[in-house]
Amino acid sequence: MTVRFFHTSDWHLGQFFYNHSRQYEHEQFLAWLLEQIQARQPDALLIAGDIFDVINPASSAQKQLYQFLADAHSLAPQMQTLMIAGNHDSGYRIEQVEPLLEKYHAKTVGVIHKDAHGQLDLERLLVPIYDADKNITAWCLTLPFLRPAEITGINEHTASSQSAIAYLHQQLIAEAKKRKTAGQALILMSHAHMQGAETSDSERPIIIGNEEALSTALFDEVIDYVALGHLHKPQKVGQEHIRYSGSPIPLSFSEIKYKHQVVEVTIDPAQNAESRLQLQALAIPRSVQLHKIKGGLDEVFTQLKALPGGEICNIDQREYVDIEYHTDVPPPPNLRQQLEDALPPRRYRLVRITRQYLTPENSGAAADAVHLEPPTPEKLFQQIWEKQGYAADNEVLSDFMSLVHDAQKSLESEPQH
């Protein structure tokens, strides 16, 4: 039996980009995705984590998601929507709305639960995908972002985070093999950083050091497709069937050249290995452009004046500009205003200015970046640590981040009032 589904991830609903809301851009993406769902009528939509940008998303971001689910269900009533929590999401929060999700033929897996005997609850992680006649065409193995506190210490096989991750994959795949029939496909959806994958500067590290990068050896050959989330660049990891769909919009200036897409996946288990999997990238239109301007000040001014003109009335639709200028002298005090004045009027948002001094002592070293993004706890800790005169210490940083994760876990598990 053939199964066809969409693979997408890392929506980051509710994101603010240098204090500018991305709501308009997300609205445009979701409207485009609804068009694809209506036209192509997939059996399932897989969202591989980081649905929201923060663990406590604004009501407007939550409304975007639930309105989308309602609209998608009305356009394709037979389609299932399967979601997992990413490291930006609160797994407990997105699981709290299960009754609402069921109404729209949707399901979310936010955390790893234990059964009555204290063992891993594998039942909840294995989700059947049906065709229009209610036949099971595939099993989806759903693995949200794996927090060590949820998976370690269960038994002798889960003493460390790495051993627990390997054990969980082994147990889940073994259980899926028991249920799978010859005509059914196996799909594994996971939010993780895989070894050998290409990152951007907008992805929050999951675990300090190389421990966060997982090996594709975790995936048994019986798995027909691995739908990954967390990294924002669309890419395969080693093999054709192990893929990141990438984010639907650029989440940093380092992602300007990314070809954002939703992957349409078709699996026919009756076919041979070469032809059983078909992939098609559905290119997502970019609703707001990003521009990275680099060079000496004269060159920067020339590039700014050469940008296309034409007023854009709605500020949320104006294009983003990032400037990196090179100099060997201090900048004039009114430089920002000069740069703003050089831009065609009412079309752009100048969100960041980076100064790079070109002197013999520090040629090529980056200097101050002028923007308003709040620093992460990791960056704050590193800055304070270095200001105290201490050398970089990965073990200390790892201990600090463990405390941050514990605090985040505590906040997520608090009852909502």
Residue pairs with C-beta under 8 A, 6 or more apart in sequence:
1 131
1 135
1 137
1 183
1 184
1 269
1 270
2 137
2 266
2 267
2 268
3 43
3 44
3 129
3 131
3 137
3 138
3 185
3 187
3 266
3 267
4 40
4 42
4 43
4 264
4 265
4 266
4 267
5 42
5 43
5 44
5 45
5 46
5 129
5 138
5 187
5 264
5 265
6 33
6 36
6 37
6 40
6 42
6 44
6 45
6 46
6 262
6 263
6 264
6 265
6 282
7 46
7 48
7 225
7 227
7 243
7 245
7 262
7 263
7 264
7 265
8 33
8 45
8 46
8 47
8 48
8 245
8 248
8 262
8 263
9 47
9 48
9 49
9 50
9 86
9 191
9 227
9 228
9 229
9 230
9 244
9 245
9 246
9 247
10 48
10 49
10 50
10 86
10 229
10 230
10 231
10 232
10 245
10 246
10 247
10 248
10 251
11 26
11 29
11 47
11 50
11 51
11 52
11 247
11 248
12 22
12 50
12 52
12 53
12 88
12 247
12 249
12 251
13 26
13 51
13 52
13 53
13 57
13 61
13 62
13 64
13 65
14 22
14 23
14 52
14 53
14 54
14 57
14 58
14 60
14 61
14 64
15 22
15 53
15 251
16 22
16 53
17 251
17 320
17 351
18 320
18 351
18 352
18 371
18 372
18 373
19 351
19 372
19 373
20 315
20 316
20 320
20 349
20 351
21 316
22 249
23 60
23 61
23 64
23 316
24 287
24 288
24 314
24 316
24 317
25 249
25 287
25 288
26 64
26 248
26 249
27 64
28 285
28 287
29 248
29 249
29 284
29 287
30 64
30 68
32 284
32 285
33 68
33 72
33 248
33 262
34 68
34 71
34 72
34 75
36 262
36 282
37 45
37 72
37 75
37 76
37 79
38 75
38 76
40 264
41 76
41 78
41 79
42 76
42 79
42 264
43 78
43 79
43 80
43 129
43 130
43 131
43 137
43 138
44 79
44 80
44 81
44 82
44 129
44 138
44 140
45 72
45 79
45 80
45 81
45 82
46 82
46 83
46 140
46 187
46 189
46 227
47 81
47 82
47 83
47 84
47 229
48 84
48 86
48 189
48 190
48 191
48 227
48 228
48 229
48 230
48 245
49 83
49 84
49 85
49 86
49 87
49 88
49 89
49 144
49 145
49 191
49 229
49 230
50 86
50 87
50 88
50 89
50 191
50 229
50 230
51 65
51 83
51 85
51 86
51 89
51 94
52 61
52 62
52 65
52 88
52 89
52 94
53 61
53 88
54 88
55 88
55 89
55 90
55 93
55 408
55 411
55 412
56 90
56 93
66 97
66 100
69 81
69 101
69 104
69 106
70 104
72 79
72 81
72 104
73 79
73 103
73 104
73 105
73 106
77 105
78 105
78 130
78 131
78 132
79 105
80 105
80 106
80 107
80 129
80 130
81 101
81 104
81 105
81 106
81 107
82 106
82 107
82 108
82 109
82 127
82 129
82 140
82 142
82 189
83 94
83 106
83 107
83 108
83 109
84 108
84 109
84 110
84 142
84 143
84 144
84 145
84 189
84 190
84 191
84 229
85 91
85 94
85 108
85 109
85 110
85 111
85 144
85 145
85 191
86 144
86 145
86 191
86 229
86 230
87 145
87 191
87 204
87 206
87 230
88 204
89 110
89 144
89 145
90 110
90 412
91 109
91 110
91 111
91 144
91 145
91 412
92 110
92 111
92 412
92 413
93 110
93 412
93 416
94 108
94 110
95 108
95 109
95 110
95 111
96 416
97 108
98 107
98 108
101 107
101 108
107 127
109 124
109 125
109 127
109 142
109 143
109 144
110 144
111 144
111 147
111 150
112 120
112 121
112 125
112 144
112 146
112 150
112 151
112 168
113 121
113 124
114 120
114 121
114 154
115 121
115 123
118 154
119 154
119 155
120 151
120 154
120 168
120 171
122 171
122 172
122 175
125 141
125 142
125 143
125 172
126 139
126 140
126 141
126 142
126 172
126 175
126 176
126 179
127 139
127 140
127 142
128 136
128 138
128 139
128 140
129 136
129 137
129 138
129 139
129 140
129 187
130 136
130 137
131 137
136 184
137 183
137 184
137 185
138 184
138 185
138 186
138 187
138 224
138 267
139 176
139 179
139 180
139 184
139 185
139 186
139 187
140 187
140 188
140 189
141 172
141 173
141 176
141 186
141 187
141 188
141 189
141 223
142 189
143 168
143 169
143 172
143 188
143 189
143 190
143 191
143 192
144 191
145 191
145 192
145 206
145 230
146 161
146 164
146 165
146 168
146 192
147 405
147 409
148 161
148 164
148 405
149 405
149 406
149 409
151 158
151 161
151 164
151 165
151 168
152 158
152 159
152 160
152 161
152 164
153 159
154 164
157 163
157 164
157 167
158 164
158 167
158 168
161 207
161 211
162 211
165 214
165 218
166 218
169 218
169 219
173 186
173 188
173 219
173 220
173 222
173 223
176 186
176 222
177 186
177 220
177 222
180 186
180 222
182 269
183 269
183 270
184 269
185 224
185 225
185 267
185 269
186 222
186 223
186 224
187 223
187 224
187 225
187 226
187 227
187 265
187 267
188 219
188 223
188 225
188 226
188 227
189 226
189 227
189 228
189 229
190 226
190 227
190 228
190 229
191 228
191 229
191 230
192 206
192 212
192 214
192 228
192 229
192 230
193 199
193 203
193 206
193 212
193 213
193 214
193 230
193 231
194 213
194 214
194 215
194 216
194 228
194 231
194 237
194 242
195 213
195 214
195 215
195 216
195 237
196 216
196 237
196 238
197 213
197 231
197 235
197 237
197 244
198 231
198 233
198 235
199 231
199 233
200 231
200 232
200 233
200 251
200 252
200 254
200 255
200 258
201 252
201 254
202 232
202 251
202 252
202 254
202 255
203 230
203 231
203 232
204 376
205 212
205 378
206 212
206 230
207 401
208 378
208 394
208 397
208 398
208 401
209 394
209 398
216 226
216 237
216 238
216 239
216 242
219 226
219 242
223 241
224 241
224 267
224 269
224 276
224 277
225 241
225 243
225 265
225 267
225 277
226 237
226 241
226 242
226 243
227 243
227 245
227 263
227 265
228 237
228 242
228 243
228 244
228 245
229 244
229 245
230 244
231 244
231 246
232 244
232 246
232 247
232 250
232 251
232 255
232 258
233 244
233 246
233 255
233 258
234 243
234 244
234 245
234 246
234 258
234 259
234 260
234 261
234 263
234 281
235 243
235 244
235 246
236 242
236 243
236 244
237 243
237 244
240 277
240 279
241 277
243 263
243 279
245 261
245 262
245 263
246 258
246 260
246 261
247 255
247 258
247 260
248 260
248 262
248 284
249 260
249 284
249 286
249 287
249 288
250 256
250 258
250 260
250 286
250 290
253 290
253 292
253 320
253 322
253 352
256 290
256 291
256 292
259 281
259 283
260 283
260 284
260 286
261 281
261 282
261 283
261 284
262 281
262 282
262 284
263 279
263 280
263 281
263 282
264 279
264 280
264 281
264 282
265 277
265 278
265 279
266 277
266 278
266 279
266 280
267 276
267 277
267 278
268 275
268 276
268 278
269 276
270 276
287 317
288 317
288 318
288 319
288 320
289 319
289 320
290 319
290 320
290 321
290 322
291 307
291 319
291 320
291 321
291 322
291 348
292 322
292 324
293 300
293 303
293 304
293 321
293 322
293 323
293 324
294 300
294 323
294 324
294 325
294 326
295 303
295 325
295 326
296 325
296 326
296 327
297 325
297 326
297 327
300 323
300 325
300 339
301 338
301 339
301 342
304 321
304 323
304 339
304 342
304 343
305 342
305 344
307 321
307 343
307 344
307 347
307 348
308 344
308 347
309 344
309 345
309 347
310 344
310 347
311 345
311 346
311 347
312 318
312 319
312 346
312 347
313 346
315 349
318 346
318 347
318 348
318 349
319 347
319 348
319 349
320 348
320 349
320 351
321 343
321 348
321 349
321 350
321 351
322 351
322 352
322 354
323 339
323 350
323 352
323 353
323 354
324 354
324 355
324 356
325 331
325 353
325 354
325 355
325 356
326 356
326 357
326 358
327 355
327 356
327 357
327 358
328 357
328 358
328 359
331 355
332 338
335 353
336 350
336 353
336 370
339 350
339 353
340 350
343 350
351 371
352 369
352 370
352 371
353 369
353 370
353 371
354 366
354 367
354 368
354 369
354 370
355 367
355 368
355 369
356 364
356 365
356 366
356 367
357 363
357 365
357 367
358 364
375 383
377 400
377 401
377 404
378 397
378 400
378 401
378 404
381 397
381 400
382 392
382 397
385 392
385 393
385 396
385 397
386 392
